[in-house]
Amino acid sequence: MPALPGLQDLPPWAARLCLRVESFLSDVFPETLEGRPVVLAVSGGLDSIALTVVFQALSKRLGYSLIVAHMDHGLRAESAQDAAFVANFCQETGLPCRGVRRDVAALAQAWKTGIEDAGRRARYDWLEEVRQQREAVCIAMAHHLDDLAEDQLLRLIRGAGWPALGGMRAWDGTRRVLRPLLMTRKAELRRLLEELGLPWREDASNQDPAYARNRVRADILPLLTRENSDYLGAAAELWRQARLDEIHWNHAMLAASDSPSQGEGPVFLTNTTLRSSSQALRLRLYKRAVDAAGPGQALAGQLHNLDKAWRKRLTGKTIQFPGGKVARVERGGISFAASLSSNSPISVDTGLPRR
């Protein structure tokens, strides 16, 4: 296998695809890639091999170097073959490669979580380890527009609110995760590899109906596409609107939020702040305070119950949230704590979103 093509060596349509990715990067990535390594998360599947092709094509133009990282989850009989494929692909194309094997099934038992969650946690932990070791600017993942549409539907099914319904972020500054293909269709990635004659590995688990994402992909998304042939375009517009609204609401929360308590005791949202805020803003202030208390998702019904208790001035009323967190209506506002007995202050992040 020869070295991967540069931008000038690609067919014109493929070069334009790469330049669209570059334009998207300039919109969503707040830093520069120049002079820094980038870790590519590569499973060996179509999406991640295409990501490698696109990022290699842009590397000279944008001035970064690449490190391929592959994790063998040890869940499928053919996973060792996937790892060997990635190692061989990198050797033949001259790309540096890091590989590791993790017993995800054992980790799921140890962490008392599902296989998917354990695999995701192990993968991100290790990718971050590689990033820090190589002093890379980010970890690039191969999620594309079809993945985004599926993610939106899964969030709708699970009851996510707005703007989270818009789907996954293109740039997650907390985890240093970048998704440069998020506005690129899978069909374009497939065409890219087919025309270049590049191989990839198929993961049979992607067809397993035991996983909700696979059922959405196989059963629900085709129905929506039948109703709207450009449903993926609609998903992209939903994502763009959600990002704009996220920025708006975070600015509004930054302006409205009380300062965290400096002494002992929980954070307090005062009546002054709550009365000057719309219900939509109050609900977001509650969610941010509850999220800051620790793990456990704040459900919409609980947030509405808290707002109703505050509006009715039900002093002493407590609303419990998953993870043992609690909010209490007080005479002067609402206090938030990690538990009913907690006196530790909750640090509420009132900064702007990391897009």
Summary of the structure (lengths in Angstrom):
residues: 355
radius of gyration: 22.9
end to end distance: 37.0
largest distance: 71.8
contacts: 1087
relative contact order: 0.11
helix: 52%
strand: 12%
